[in-house]
Amino acid sequence: MSDLQLWTAATPNGWKVSLMIEELRETGHALEGLRVRTIDLMAGEQFEEKFSRRNPNQKIPLFIDGDLNLMESCAIVQYLAEKYPSDLLPEEKKWQILPWVYWQAANVGPAFGNKLSYTRYMSDVPQEQKVHPLNRFNKEAQRLAGIIEEQLSQQNFICGESLSIADIVIYPWVRGWKWSKVDMSDKPNILAWLKRLRSRPAFERGLAYGAPEGEVDQWSEETKARYAKAGNKISQ
């Protein structure tokens, strides 16, 4: 049995891997012995030597499989998909699905993440200096959301009629559209997709990784303040 460990936190990139793990368990892959360690980002645990020697980028998540240390959430999801074969990445659709995974990493994460940072976290930046980046990242996030909305116009999931790792990696960034203030209220296909995914038992479990009890879907004001403080510190 491999020594499997996930070092993570309750963030969009962390949720990608926890959702993947729980969906794999739904397919029959038990991932027995997997140990999950919550990294305290506010305390700076990601910068400690024991973390950075395994992940030089000093960001969660980190996945450990024996002697192998994996950084980058999308790479971890693909690794798990190939190590534990399932319909989440069927061989015959691999090159329909993987471009969307890379698209998320190169586009959705940066646009939504930067919009979130300027919206919620960069409290020390004067408001007038935020105007341009807020407009820029909001416009790009809306463009990307339009692509997802169109992709879902005739199918229930990003790559067809069944869940794939494309849905798993895109979902965590889009689900927080109210928090990042990227308005999705005029995108019914996305809203239905978000509801469809959230109703899955594996998503219920995966989103709970590192989240305060009872706050999977709605953070308390205390948690919001804590994340805003941590986000401001990290963004600097």
BELGIJO-V969521 format. One line per field, one symbol per residue. ss: DSSP state (a for helix, b for strand, c for the rest). psi: psi as a letter, one per 40 degrees, with the letter a starting at -180 (. if undefined). A space follows every 50 residues. Layout:
# BELGIJO-V969521
ss->???
psi->???
This chain:
# BELGIJO-V969521
ss->cccbbbbbcccaaaaaaaaaaaaaaaccccccccbbbbccccccaaacaa aacccccccccbbbbccbbbbcaaaaaaaaaaacccaaacaaaaaaaaaa aaaaaaaaaaaaaaaaaaaaacccccaaaaaaaaaaaaaaaaaaaaaaaa acccccbccbccccaaaaaaaaaaccaaaacccccccaaaaaaaaaaacc aaaaaaccccccccccccccaaaaaaaaaaaaaaac
psi->highihhaigidddddddddddddddeehdfiehhhhhhgddefdeeidd ddddgeefiiihhhgbehhhihdddddddddddghaedgideededdddd ddddddcddddddddddddddgeehiddeedddddddddddddddddddd dedeieidfaeiiieddddddddddfdddefgheeegdddddddddddeh ddddddeeheiihefddhiiddddddddddddddd.
